């Protein structure tokens, strides 16, 4: 089924040195940029992460330090990628939880303004889990009746994700709308304020802490009553996006 798009939709997948959004780095990024008229543009990029690729990551993606030692660093391509992604919505498999936050971190470290305001994020894994509750290999077999060759390479996973979403739209045509706004809302797991979900909107649409001893408490209230909490956040192992979100709330509230 052809996707109905009002602006470009970028399907992408990231392979990284590990699973930490705040400390790990991208080693491979593949994207397929799908235009509203159906044209597709794709590219696979490898980066020297400037740090060791963990054995656990290599066991999954097959990429070791030597494979990327002569590749550019992410910061060398950041401005070019930001231009390619300008005005696009995004789609991926588990992308809302990992790929989008890590991509944003890399842009922040590179000093490139990558504004995601008013972008929409379609997480194909969330749609799949709400419907079938399995992984990408099973999703590809279930929806596309194919075996996923070269799983955990960025290109294979990105292409499979694109095919799975189109097949999902056909299979669930009665209740899934071929509209990126609807799909982004449907695949959202919660009302995250920051990308990592450390701050969420509660039922009253108030920014609320979603972890630790202050879980369930409004951010502004905690910052007002415990001034040292923000310092702990800023010095802790949190993503730059999370730190920026706390600081934005502090400044907005005049604290």
C-alpha positions as CSV (number, residue, x, y, z in Angstrom):
1,X,0.0,0.0,0.0
2,X,1.3,3.4,-1.0
3,X,1.7,5.7,2.0
4,X,-0.4,8.9,2.0
5,X,2.1,11.7,2.9
6,X,1.8,15.4,3.2
7,X,5.5,15.8,3.7
8,X,8.6,13.5,3.5
9,X,8.8,10.5,5.9
10,X,12.2,9.3,6.8
11,X,12.5,5.6,7.7
12,X,15.8,5.0,9.6
13,X,17.7,2.6,11.7
14,X,20.8,3.1,13.9
15,X,23.5,0.8,14.9
16,X,25.5,2.0,17.9
17,X,28.4,1.2,20.3
18,X,25.9,0.2,22.9
19,X,22.5,0.9,24.4
20,X,23.1,4.0,26.4
21,X,21.6,7.1,24.9
22,X,23.8,9.5,26.9
23,X,27.2,7.7,26.5
24,X,27.1,5.6,23.4
25,X,27.6,6.7,19.8
26,X,26.2,6.0,16.3
27,X,28.4,3.7,14.1
28,X,25.9,3.2,11.3
29,X,22.8,5.0,10.1
30,X,20.6,4.0,7.2
31,X,17.7,6.1,6.0
32,X,15.0,5.8,3.3
33,X,13.4,9.2,2.6
34,X,10.0,8.6,1.1
35,X,8.5,11.7,-0.7
36,X,4.8,12.5,-0.9
37,X,4.8,11.5,-4.6
38,X,6.3,8.1,-3.8
39,X,9.9,8.7,-4.8
40,X,12.5,7.2,-2.5
41,X,16.0,8.3,-1.6
42,X,18.2,6.1,0.5
43,X,21.7,6.2,2.0
44,X,23.8,4.1,4.5
45,X,26.5,6.0,6.4
46,X,29.1,4.6,8.8
47,X,30.8,6.7,11.4
48,X,33.9,6.5,13.6
49,X,32.4,6.8,17.0
50,X,35.6,7.8,18.7
51,X,35.2,5.1,21.3
52,X,35.2,1.3,21.5
53,X,32.3,-0.6,20.1
54,X,31.2,-3.0,22.8
55,X,31.5,-6.7,22.2
56,X,27.7,-7.0,22.8
57,X,27.0,-4.5,20.1
58,X,29.4,-6.1,17.6
59,X,27.7,-9.5,18.3
60,X,24.4,-8.0,17.2
61,X,25.4,-5.7,14.3
62,X,28.6,-7.3,13.1
63,X,30.5,-3.9,13.2
64,X,33.9,-3.7,15.0
65,X,36.3,-0.9,15.7
66,X,38.5,-1.7,12.6
67,X,35.4,-1.5,10.3
68,X,34.9,2.2,11.0
69,X,38.3,3.5,12.0
70,X,38.7,5.4,8.7
71,X,35.1,6.6,8.6
72,X,34.1,10.2,9.3
73,X,32.9,11.3,12.7
74,X,29.1,12.0,13.1
75,X,29.9,15.7,13.5
76,X,31.5,15.8,10.1
77,X,28.1,14.8,8.5
78,X,25.7,16.4,11.0
79,X,25.0,19.6,9.1
80,X,24.4,17.7,5.9
81,X,22.1,15.2,7.6
82,X,20.1,17.9,9.3
83,X,19.5,19.5,5.9
84,X,18.4,16.2,4.5
85,X,16.0,15.6,7.4
86,X,14.6,19.2,7.4
87,X,10.8,19.3,7.3
88,X,10.5,15.5,7.5
89,X,8.6,13.2,9.8
90,X,10.3,10.0,11.1
91,X,9.5,6.3,11.3
92,X,11.5,3.4,12.7
93,X,11.3,0.2,14.7
94,X,11.6,1.0,18.4
95,X,12.7,4.4,17.2
96,X,10.8,6.5,19.8
97,X,12.6,4.7,22.6
98,X,16.2,4.5,21.2
99,X,16.9,5.8,17.7
100,X,15.3,9.2,17.9
101,X,16.8,10.1,21.3
102,X,20.3,8.9,20.3
103,X,20.1,10.8,17.0
104,X,19.2,14.0,18.8
105,X,22.1,13.5,21.2
106,X,24.5,13.2,18.4
107,X,23.3,16.4,16.8
108,X,23.6,18.2,20.1
109,X,27.1,16.9,20.6
110,X,27.9,18.1,17.0
111,X,26.6,21.6,17.8
112,X,24.0,21.4,15.0
113,X,20.5,22.7,15.6
114,X,18.2,19.8,14.9
115,X,14.7,21.1,15.7
116,X,12.1,18.3,16.1
117,X,9.3,20.8,16.9
118,X,6.1,19.7,15.1
119,X,7.7,16.6,13.7
120,X,5.7,13.3,13.9
121,X,7.3,10.0,14.9
122,X,5.8,6.7,13.7
123,X,7.1,3.7,15.7
124,X,6.3,0.6,13.7
125,X,7.3,-1.6,16.6
126,X,4.6,-0.1,18.8
127,X,2.0,-0.7,16.2
128,X,3.2,-4.3,15.8
129,X,3.3,-4.9,19.6
130,X,-0.2,-3.5,20.0
131,X,-1.3,-5.9,17.3
132,X,0.9,-9.0,17.5
133,X,3.6,-8.4,20.2
134,X,6.8,-9.8,18.5
135,X,10.1,-8.5,17.1
136,X,11.1,-7.2,13.7
137,X,12.1,-10.6,12.3
138,X,8.7,-12.1,13.3
139,X,7.0,-8.9,12.0
140,X,8.6,-9.3,8.6
141,X,7.6,-12.9,8.4
142,X,4.1,-12.3,9.7
143,X,3.2,-9.3,7.6
144,X,5.4,-9.7,4.5
145,X,5.7,-13.6,4.4
146,X,9.5,-13.3,4.0
147,X,12.5,-14.2,6.1
148,X,14.6,-11.2,7.1
149,X,18.1,-11.8,5.7
150,X,21.0,-10.0,7.3
151,X,19.0,-9.0,10.3
152,X,20.6,-6.3,12.5
153,X,22.3,-4.6,9.6
154,X,20.9,-1.1,9.3
155,X,19.9,-1.4,5.6
156,X,18.1,-4.7,6.1
157,X,16.3,-3.5,9.2
158,X,15.3,-0.2,7.6
159,X,14.0,-1.7,4.4
160,X,12.0,-4.3,6.4
161,X,10.5,-1.6,8.7
162,X,9.3,0.3,5.6
163,X,7.7,-2.9,4.1
164,X,6.1,-3.9,7.4
165,X,4.4,-0.5,7.8
166,X,2.9,-0.7,4.4
167,X,1.7,-4.3,5.0
168,X,0.3,-3.2,8.4
169,X,-1.8,-0.5,6.7
170,X,-3.2,-3.1,4.3
171,X,-3.9,-5.7,7.0
172,X,-5.5,-3.3,9.5
173,X,-7.2,-1.1,6.9
174,X,-10.4,-0.9,9.0
175,X,-8.8,0.8,12.0
176,X,-5.4,2.0,10.9
177,X,-5.5,5.2,8.9
178,X,-3.0,5.9,6.1
179,X,-2.0,9.2,7.7
180,X,1.3,9.9,9.4
181,X,-0.4,12.1,12.1
182,X,-2.7,9.2,13.1
183,X,0.2,6.6,13.0
184,X,2.4,8.8,15.1
185,X,-0.4,9.2,17.7
186,X,-1.1,5.4,17.6
187,X,2.5,4.4,18.0
188,X,3.2,6.8,20.9
189,X,3.6,4.8,24.1
190,X,3.1,7.7,26.4
191,X,3.0,11.5,26.5
192,X,6.8,12.1,26.7
193,X,8.0,15.7,27.2
194,X,11.6,14.8,26.7
195,X,12.6,12.1,24.2
196,X,13.8,9.6,26.9
197,X,10.5,9.8,28.7
198,X,12.0,11.1,32.0
199,X,9.3,13.8,32.0
200,X,5.8,13.0,30.8
201,X,2.4,14.8,30.7
202,X,-0.1,13.5,33.2
203,X,-3.8,13.4,32.7
204,X,-4.0,17.1,33.4
205,X,-1.3,17.8,30.8
206,X,1.1,18.8,33.5
207,X,4.8,18.1,33.1
208,X,5.5,15.3,35.6
209,X,8.7,13.4,36.6
210,X,8.6,9.8,35.5
211,X,11.4,8.2,37.5
212,X,13.0,8.1,40.9
213,X,11.8,9.4,44.3
214,X,9.8,12.2,42.7
215,X,7.9,10.0,40.2
216,X,4.4,11.4,39.6
217,X,5.3,14.9,41.0
218,X,5.1,18.0,38.8
219,X,8.5,19.1,37.6
220,X,7.9,22.8,38.5
221,X,6.8,21.8,42.0
222,X,9.9,19.7,42.6
223,X,12.3,22.4,41.2
224,X,10.6,24.9,43.4
225,X,10.8,22.9,46.6
226,X,14.2,21.1,46.0
227,X,16.6,23.6,44.2
228,X,19.4,21.0,44.4
229,X,17.5,18.5,42.3
230,X,18.2,20.4,39.1
231,X,22.0,20.4,39.9
232,X,21.8,16.6,40.4
233,X,20.1,16.2,37.0
234,X,22.6,18.4,35.2
235,X,25.5,16.5,36.6
236,X,24.0,13.1,36.2
237,X,24.0,10.4,33.5
238,X,21.0,11.9,31.7
239,X,20.7,12.8,28.0
240,X,21.3,16.3,26.9
241,X,17.8,16.5,25.7
242,X,16.5,15.6,29.2
243,X,18.7,18.2,30.8
244,X,17.6,20.8,28.3
245,X,14.0,20.0,29.0
246,X,14.4,20.4,32.8
247,X,16.2,23.7,32.2
248,X,13.6,25.0,29.8
249,X,10.9,24.4,32.5
250,X,13.0,26.1,35.1
251,X,13.4,29.2,33.0
252,X,9.8,29.3,31.9
253,X,8.7,29.1,35.6
254,X,11.1,31.8,36.6
255,X,12.8,29.6,39.2
